[in-house]
Amino acid sequence: MGNQPLIVLSEDSQRTSGKDAQSMNIQAGKAVAESVRTTLGPKGMDKMLVDSTGNVIVTNDGVTLLSEMEIDHPAADMIVEVAETQEDEVGDGTTSAVVIAGELLSQAEDLLEQDIHATTLAQGYRQAAEEATEALEEIAVDVDEDDEEILEQIAATAMTGKGAESARDLLSNLVVEAVSTVADDGEVDTDNISVEKVVGGSIDESELVEGVIVDKERVSENMPYFVEDASVAIIDGDLEVKETEIDAEVNVTDPDQLEQFLEQEEQQLQEMVDEIADAGADVVFVDGGIDDMAQHYLAQEGIIAVRRVKSSDQSQLARSTGATPVSTAADLAEEDLGFAGSVAQKEIAGDQRIFVEDVEDAKAVTLILRGGTEHVIDEVDRAIEDSLGVVRTTLEDGKVLAGGGAPEVDLSLSLRDYADSVGGREQLAVEAFADALEVIPRTLAENAGLDPIDSLVELRADHDGGNESAGLDAYTGDTIDMAEEGVYEPLRVKTQAIESATEAAVMLLRIDDVIAAGDLAVEDNDDDEEMPGGPGGGMGGMGGMGGGMGGMM
């Protein structure tokens, strides 16, 4: 009896332990990093994603690629979370964060084969990340919110290599103007910046509207197209006769009674319009519907009315014009009205929209993005989103770093010096961390068709000589001063990427047991009898990525 094995898992469960589990997770993480690595840098390539319904996405935005892939490997999902965290916190640097995470796992794989324990690696990685964050703080450059030139350079750097690069001077200027307009005591809420995508025209025709564009048109052709110095009302309800909450039946025995009934309805609608007019409103935005008769009365009063306005548009209208939303027309008072220098219905690429412009203290603005095709404008939109994020981060933190791989090379050299002061086997982990950071300049060189070894040697030599902002020019292959070239990134882009990548790598390295229970294990075994760590297993083989990446590679 004593020699019989004790079985505690169900028959349907699969288990991978020890080095097999670590190897499986490392391979999954590396596979995710490799899938986006070629998109990094000014000369990064685009990927095409095709889903099961035939929809196509063409992009080189890291978080977009990873979120659209059908990844169902649990370890790979942790690397995807690195990109998502980077996007939420900063808005840019998602590919860099994932590539660093993958390289940390790759470096750890070599040390694990040398019998360095995973907890030793984890400790060394944490020490290196902490030292790296402090080193970045020391080389960061302070930026004032009034320094528009550097802010525009930061916005342009975030667009480099993306579809918006052809018009990045114009777009970076618009981005900085938009963020500066909605900034409030150093805090920036990018939700106050709407992006309106218009298919038609060229990217150079994009513009910034200090106000709000509502994707609707006025409800009646008899209403004015344009109102100057407009008083704006926002009604979070409708302009219709309310129906009874209970089922009721009215018996009409005389035509006069029916006429009285209809007249009473018209009178109610007339009273609603009179209340709006008496408050002094020239334009009214309504959340719900507007009765046909109410539309007629509003047109008679010369009031522009827009119905079924989205709550997000209403919020932006309120912030931009200063109007206070009310529930009904009866609640509307003069002090609830907002102000706009002009409200007009205009046509963009064949569609009618309401422009609310020339607001006194714009707390909401709209970027109109133009592009020749839907795919082009979607990629421009993603580039703009990244730029808005980095400019916002810079205004909030006030610190930037030179780009082009300069911070990573500088950190790598600093960490190698630091490793000498670290005792025990953790020193090997710190040195591995330093090697891993060089994956960024190495990848920039590879994606530009340059020799990565020659490029790294030149970069190290320049940094050894004291040039902290020496980076790789992907177009010429030369080592140049990135600060002089105006290639900047926010400090938080780098610190967040290193912290997130380290945490994800450490978490994966500390896993020495993977148990696929119940239905998952049975599903994995349908195609292959191997455990999840094997090449055919649903988890080990990253089967879920195959579907999402099939159209991409």
C-alpha positions in Angstrom: 0.0 0.0 0.0 2.8 2.4 0.9 4.3 2.2 -2.6 1.1 3.2 -4.4 1.0 6.7 -5.9 -1.5 9.1 -4.3 -3.6 10.7 -7.0 -5.1 14.1 -6.1 -6.0 15.4 -9.5 -8.9 14.4 -11.6 -8.3 12.1 -14.6 -9.0 15.0 -17.0 -6.3 17.2 -15.5 -2.9 17.7 -17.1 0.2 18.9 -15.1 3.6 20.2 -16.2 6.2 20.7 -13.5 9.7 22.0 -12.9 11.9 23.0 -15.8 9.3 21.9 -18.3 6.8 24.4 -16.9 9.4 27.2 -16.9 10.4 26.4 -20.4 6.8 26.3 -21.6 6.1 29.8 -20.2 9.3 31.3 -21.4 8.7 30.0 -25.0 5.2 31.5 -24.9 6.5 34.9 -23.7 9.2 34.9 -26.3 6.7 34.0 -29.1 4.5 37.0 -28.2 7.5 39.4 -28.1 8.8 38.0 -31.5 5.4 38.6 -33.1 5.6 42.4 -32.6 9.4 42.9 -32.6 9.6 43.8 -36.3 7.2 46.7 -35.8 9.6 48.6 -33.6 11.2 51.9 -34.7 11.1 54.3 -37.6 11.5 51.5 -40.1 9.3 49.0 -38.4 7.1 46.9 -40.6 3.3 46.8 -40.5 1.2 43.7 -39.8 -2.1 42.6 -41.4 -4.6 41.0 -39.1 -7.5 39.2 -40.7 -10.3 37.9 -38.4 -12.8 35.1 -39.0 -15.3 37.5 -40.6 -12.8 38.9 -43.0 -12.3 42.2 -41.3 -8.7 43.6 -41.9 -6.5 45.7 -39.7 -3.2 47.0 -40.9 -1.1 48.4 -38.1 2.3 48.4 -36.4 0.8 49.5 -33.0 1.9 46.9 -30.5 -1.2 46.9 -28.2 -3.6 46.8 -31.2 -1.8 43.8 -32.6 -1.7 41.9 -29.3 -5.3 42.7 -28.4 -6.6 41.6 -31.8 -4.7 38.3 -31.8 -6.6 35.3 -30.5 -4.1 34.4 -27.7 -5.3 31.8 -25.3 -2.1 30.7 -23.7 -2.1 31.8 -20.0 1.6 32.8 -20.0 1.3 34.7 -23.2 -1.7 36.6 -21.8 0.6 37.9 -19.1 2.9 39.5 -21.7 -0.2 41.0 -23.5 -1.1 42.6 -20.1 2.3 44.3 -20.2 1.3 46.1 -23.4 -2.2 46.9 -22.1 -0.8 48.4 -18.9 1.7 50.5 -20.9 -1.1 51.8 -23.1 -3.3 52.7 -20.1 -0.5 54.4 -18.1 1.4 56.2 -20.9 -0.2 55.6 -24.3 3.1 54.7 -26.1 6.0 52.3 -25.8 3.8 49.1 -25.8 6.0 47.3 -28.3 9.2 48.2 -26.4 7.7 46.9 -23.1 6.8 43.6 -24.7 10.1 43.2 -26.5 12.0 43.9 -23.2 9.8 41.3 -21.4 10.5 38.7 -24.0 14.3 39.4 -23.9 14.3 39.2 -20.1 12.8 35.7 -20.4 15.3 34.7 -23.1 18.2 35.8 -20.9 16.7 34.0 -17.9 16.5 30.8 -20.0 20.2 30.7 -20.4 20.8 31.2 -16.7 18.3 28.5 -15.7 20.2 26.1 -17.9 23.3 26.9 -15.8 21.3 25.9 -12.7 20.7 29.5 -11.4 17.6 29.2 -9.4 14.5 31.1 -10.5 14.1 33.0 -7.2 17.7 34.2 -7.5 16.9 35.5 -11.0 13.8 37.2 -9.7 15.7 38.9 -7.0 18.4 40.1 -9.3 15.9 41.3 -11.9 14.1 43.3 -9.2 17.3 44.9 -8.0 18.3 45.8 -11.6 14.9 47.3 -12.4 15.1 49.5 -9.3 18.6 50.6 -10.1 17.5 51.3 -13.7 14.6 53.4 -12.7 16.9 55.6 -10.5 19.4 55.9 -13.3 16.7 57.0 -15.7 15.7 59.7 -13.2 19.2 61.0 -13.2 19.6 61.4 -16.9 16.1 62.8 -17.5 15.7 66.3 -18.8 13.2 68.8 -17.3 10.6 70.2 -19.7 8.4 73.2 -19.0 4.7 73.2 -20.2 5.5 76.3 -22.2 8.2 74.6 -24.2 6.1 73.9 -27.3 9.0 72.9 -29.5 10.0 69.9 -27.3 6.4 68.9 -26.8 5.9 68.8 -30.6 9.1 66.8 -30.9 7.8 64.3 -28.4 4.5 64.1 -30.3 6.3 63.6 -33.6 8.6 60.9 -32.1 5.5 58.9 -31.1 4.2 59.1 -34.7 7.5 58.0 -36.3 7.2 54.8 -38.2 3.3 54.9 -38.2 0.9 55.9 -40.9 0.8 59.5 -39.7 4.5 60.1 -40.3 3.9 61.8 -43.7 2.2 64.7 -42.0 3.7 64.5 -38.5 4.7 68.2 -38.4 1.1 69.3 -38.8 -0.3 66.5 -36.6 2.2 67.0 -33.8 1.3 70.7 -33.7 -2.4 69.9 -33.5 -1.8 67.4 -30.8 0.2 69.8 -28.6 -2.4 72.5 -29.2 -5.2 70.1 -28.2 -3.5 68.9 -25.0 -2.5 72.4 -24.0 -6.0 73.7 -24.5 -7.7 71.1 -22.2 -4.9 71.1 -19.6 -6.1 72.1 -16.2 -3.4 73.0 -13.6 -1.0 70.4 -15.0 -3.7 67.7 -15.2 -4.8 66.5 -18.6 -7.9 64.4 -19.3 -7.6 63.2 -22.9 -11.3 62.2 -22.8 -11.9 65.9 -23.4 -10.2 65.6 -26.8 -12.5 64.0 -29.4 -11.1 62.5 -32.5 -13.4 62.7 -35.5 -12.4 60.4 -38.4 -13.4 61.6 -41.8 -12.7 59.4 -44.9 -11.8 61.6 -47.8 -9.1 64.1 -48.5 -5.5 63.8 -47.3 -3.9 63.7 -43.9 -2.6 67.2 -44.4 -6.2 68.5 -44.3 -6.6 67.4 -40.7 -7.6 70.3 -38.3 -8.3 71.2 -34.7 -11.6 72.6 -33.7 -11.7 74.4 -30.4 -15.1 73.1 -29.4 -17.3 70.1 -30.2 -18.4 68.4 -33.4 -21.6 66.5 -33.1 -22.2 63.8 -35.7 -25.9 64.9 -36.2 -27.8 67.5 -38.1 -30.6 69.9 -37.2 -34.0 68.2 -37.1 -35.8 70.6 -39.5 -34.7 72.2 -42.8 -36.6 75.3 -41.7 -34.1 75.9 -38.8 -31.1 78.2 -39.3 -27.9 76.7 -40.6 -25.8 79.1 -38.5 -26.1 81.0 -35.3 -23.6 83.5 -34.0 -23.0 84.2 -30.3 -25.2 81.3 -29.5 -26.7 80.5 -26.1 -26.6 76.7 -25.8 -29.1 74.5 -23.9 -28.6 70.8 -23.1 -31.7 68.8 -22.2 -31.1 65.3 -20.9 -34.6 64.1 -21.9 -36.9 64.6 -24.8 -39.3 67.2 -26.3 -42.4 65.0 -26.7 -45.7 64.5 -25.0 -45.3 62.0 -22.3 -47.3 58.8 -22.5 -49.2 57.5 -19.5 -47.4 54.8 -17.5 -50.6 52.7 -17.3 -52.7 51.4 -20.2 -55.6 53.8 -20.7 -58.5 54.0 -23.1 -60.2 57.2 -24.1 -63.7 57.1 -25.8 -64.3 60.0 -28.1 -68.0 60.5 -29.0 -67.7 63.9 -30.7 -65.2 65.2 -33.3 -64.8 68.3 -31.1 -63.5 66.2 -28.3 -60.8 64.7 -30.6 -59.8 68.2 -31.7 -59.6 69.4 -28.1 -57.4 66.4 -27.3 -55.0 67.2 -30.2 -55.0 70.9 -29.3 -54.0 70.0 -25.7 -51.0 68.0 -27.0 -50.0 70.9 -29.3 -50.3 73.3 -26.4 -48.0 71.2 -24.2 -45.4 71.1 -27.0 -45.8 74.9 -27.5 -45.3 75.4 -23.8 -42.0 73.4 -23.9 -40.7 75.5 -26.8 -41.8 78.7 -25.1 -39.8 77.7 -22.0 -36.7 77.1 -24.1 -37.2 80.4 -26.0 -37.9 82.4 -22.8 -34.7 81.1 -21.2 -32.9 82.7 -24.2 -31.6 79.5 -25.9 -30.5 79.8 -29.6 -29.5 76.1 -29.8 -30.8 73.1 -28.0 -29.2 69.6 -27.8 -31.7 66.9 -26.8 -30.8 63.4 -25.5 -34.1 61.9 -26.7 -36.5 62.6 -29.5 -38.3 65.8 -30.6 -41.9 65.7 -31.7 -42.7 66.9 -35.2 -44.9 69.7 -33.9 -42.1 70.8 -31.5 -39.7 70.9 -34.4 -42.1 73.2 -36.2 -42.4 75.6 -33.2 -38.6 75.6 -32.6 -38.1 76.5 -36.3 -40.6 79.3 -35.9 -38.5 80.6 -33.0 -35.3 80.4 -35.1 -33.8 77.8 -32.7 -31.5 75.1 -34.0 -32.4 71.8 -32.4 -30.5 68.5 -32.5 -31.9 65.3 -31.2 -30.6 61.9 -29.9 -27.2 63.4 -28.9 -24.9 60.8 -27.3 -24.2 61.3 -23.6 -20.5 61.6 -24.4 -21.2 64.4 -26.8 -23.4 66.0 -24.2 -20.7 65.9 -21.6 -18.2 67.5 -24.0 -20.7 70.2 -24.9 -21.2 71.0 -21.3 -17.5 71.2 -20.6 -16.9 73.2 -23.7 -19.7 75.8 -23.6 -20.3 75.8 -19.8 -23.9 74.7 -20.2 -25.7 72.8 -17.4 -27.7 69.8 -18.6 -31.3 69.8 -17.3 -34.0 67.0 -17.3 -36.9 68.9 -18.9 -37.6 72.1 -20.7 -39.5 73.3 -17.7 -36.3 73.1 -15.6 -34.3 75.3 -18.0 -33.2 78.7 -16.7 -31.0 81.4 -18.2 -28.1 80.4 -15.9 -28.2 76.9 -17.3 -27.2 78.1 -20.8 -23.7 77.8 -22.2 -22.1 80.0 -24.8 -20.5 79.4 -28.2 -19.2 82.0 -30.7 -20.8 80.1 -33.5 -23.0 77.0 -34.0 -23.3 75.8 -37.6 -24.2 72.8 -39.6 -21.4 72.0 -42.0 -20.7 69.2 -44.5 -17.5 67.1 -44.2 -16.9 64.5 -46.9 -20.6 64.3 -47.7 -21.8 64.0 -44.1 -23.6 66.8 -42.2 -22.3 67.7 -38.7 -23.0 70.3 -36.1 -19.9 72.5 -35.3 -19.9 74.2 -31.9 -16.9 76.6 -32.0 -15.3 79.7 -30.6 -16.0 78.9 -27.0 -14.4 81.3 -24.5 -12.5 78.8 -22.3 -12.5 75.5 -24.3 -12.3 72.5 -22.0 -13.1 70.2 -24.9 -11.7 70.2 -28.4 -12.1 68.0 -31.5 -9.4 66.7 -33.8 -10.7 66.2 -37.4 -8.5 63.5 -39.0 -8.7 63.1 -42.8 -7.4 60.2 -44.8 -7.8 58.6 -48.2 -9.1 55.2 -47.0 -10.6 53.8 -43.8 -7.5 51.7 -43.1 -5.2 54.7 -43.4 -7.3 56.9 -41.2 -7.6 54.1 -38.5 -3.8 53.9 -38.4 -3.5 57.7 -38.2 -6.0 57.6 -35.3 -3.8 55.1 -33.4 -0.8 57.3 -34.0 -2.6 60.3 -32.7 -3.8 58.4 -29.6 -0.1 57.5 -28.8 0.9 61.2 -29.3 -1.8 62.5 -27.1 -0.7 60.0 -24.4 3.0 61.0 -24.5 2.3 64.8 -24.5 -0.2 64.4 -21.6 2.4 62.4 -19.7 5.1 65.0 -20.4 2.9 67.8 -19.1 2.1 65.9 -16.0 5.6 64.7 -15.2 7.8 67.4 -16.8 10.6 64.9 -17.6 11.8 63.5 -20.9 14.6 61.3 -22.3 16.4 61.2 -25.6 15.1 58.4 -27.8 16.7 56.2 -30.5 17.9 53.5 -28.1 20.0 56.0 -26.1 18.5 55.4 -22.7 18.7 51.6 -23.0 22.4 51.7 -23.9 23.2 54.1 -21.1 21.3 51.9 -18.6 23.0 48.8 -19.9 26.4 50.3 -19.1 25.3 51.6 -15.7 23.9 48.2 -14.7 27.1 46.4 -15.7 28.9 48.8 -13.3 26.3 48.2 -10.7 26.5 44.4 -11.0 30.0 44.5 -9.7 28.7 45.8 -6.3 26.0 43.0 -6.2 27.1 39.9 -4.3 26.2 36.3 -5.0 24.5 34.9 -8.1 22.2 37.9 -8.3 25.1 39.6 -10.1 24.5 37.3 -13.0 20.9 38.3 -13.2 21.7 42.0 -13.1 24.2 41.5 -16.0 21.5 39.5 -17.9 19.1 42.4 -17.3 21.7 44.8 -18.7 22.1 42.6 -21.8 18.3 42.4 -22.2 17.9 46.2 -22.4 20.2 46.3 -25.4 17.5 44.4 -27.4 15.9 47.8 -28.1 18.8 49.4 -30.1 19.6 46.0 -31.5 16.1 45.7 -32.8 16.1 49.2 -34.2 19.2 48.3 -36.2 17.8 45.0 -37.4 14.5 46.6 -38.5 16.5 49.3 -40.4 18.5 46.7 -42.3 21.7 47.6 -40.4 24.3 45.4 -38.7 23.2 45.2 -35.1 26.7 44.3 -33.8 28.4 47.3 -35.5 25.6 49.6 -34.3 25.8 48.5 -30.7 29.6 48.8 -30.6 29.4 52.4 -31.9 26.6 53.2 -29.4 28.6 51.8 -26.5 31.7 53.7 -27.5 29.8 57.0 -27.6 28.1 56.4 -24.2 31.5 55.4 -22.7 32.7 58.7 -23.9 30.0 60.5 -21.9 27.4 61.2 -24.6 24.2 60.1 -22.7 21.9 61.0 -25.6 23.8 59.1 -28.4 21.3 57.1 -30.3 20.9 55.2 -33.6 19.7 57.1 -36.7 17.7 54.4 -38.4 17.8 56.2 -41.8 21.6 56.7 -42.1 22.9 54.0 -39.7 25.0 56.7 -37.9 25.3 57.3 -34.2 23.9 60.8 -33.5 22.9 63.0 -30.6 19.2 62.4 -30.2 18.7 65.5 -28.1 20.1 67.7 -30.8 17.9 65.9 -33.4 14.8 66.5 -31.2 14.0 62.8 -30.7 12.5 62.7 -27.2 10.3 60.3 -25.2 8.6 60.9 -21.8 10.5 59.5 -18.8 7.4 57.5 -17.8 7.4 55.6 -21.1 10.8 54.0 -20.2 10.2 53.5 -16.4 6.8 52.0 -16.9 8.1 49.7 -19.7 10.9 48.4 -17.5 8.8 48.0 -14.4 5.9 46.2 -16.2 8.3 44.0 -18.2 10.2 43.0 -15.1 7.1 42.2 -13.1 5.7 40.0 -15.9 9.1 38.2 -16.4 9.5 37.6 -12.7 6.0 36.2 -12.3 6.5 33.8 -15.2 9.9 32.6 -13.9 8.5 31.9 -10.5 6.0 29.4 -11.9 7.2 25.8 -11.6 3.9 24.0 -11.9 1.1 24.4 -14.6 -2.1 22.5 -14.1 -4.7 22.4 -16.8 -7.9 21.2 -15.1 -11.0 19.6 -16.5 -12.4 20.8 -19.8 -9.2 22.7 -20.8 -7.1 19.6 -20.4 -9.5 17.4 -22.4 -9.7 20.0 -25.1 -5.9 20.2 -25.3 -5.7 16.4 -25.5 -8.1 16.1 -28.4 -5.4 17.0 -30.9 -2.3 15.6 -29.2 -1.6 13.2 -26.3 1.2 15.3 -25.0 1.1 17.4 -21.8 0.5 21.2 -22.1 4.3 21.8 -22.2 4.7 19.6 -25.4 4.8 21.1 -28.8 1.4 19.8 -29.8 -0.5 20.9 -26.6 -3.1 23.7 -26.8 -1.2 25.6 -24.2 2.4 24.7 -25.1 1.9 25.2 -28.8 0.0 28.5 -28.4 -2.8 27.1 -30.6 -5.0 30.1 -30.0 -2.4 32.5 -31.5 -2.4 30.5 -34.7 -5.9 31.7 -35.6 -5.2 35.3 -34.9 -1.8 35.4 -36.5 -2.6 33.4 -39.5 -3.4 36.4 -41.6 -0.7 38.5 -40.0 2.5 36.7 -40.8 
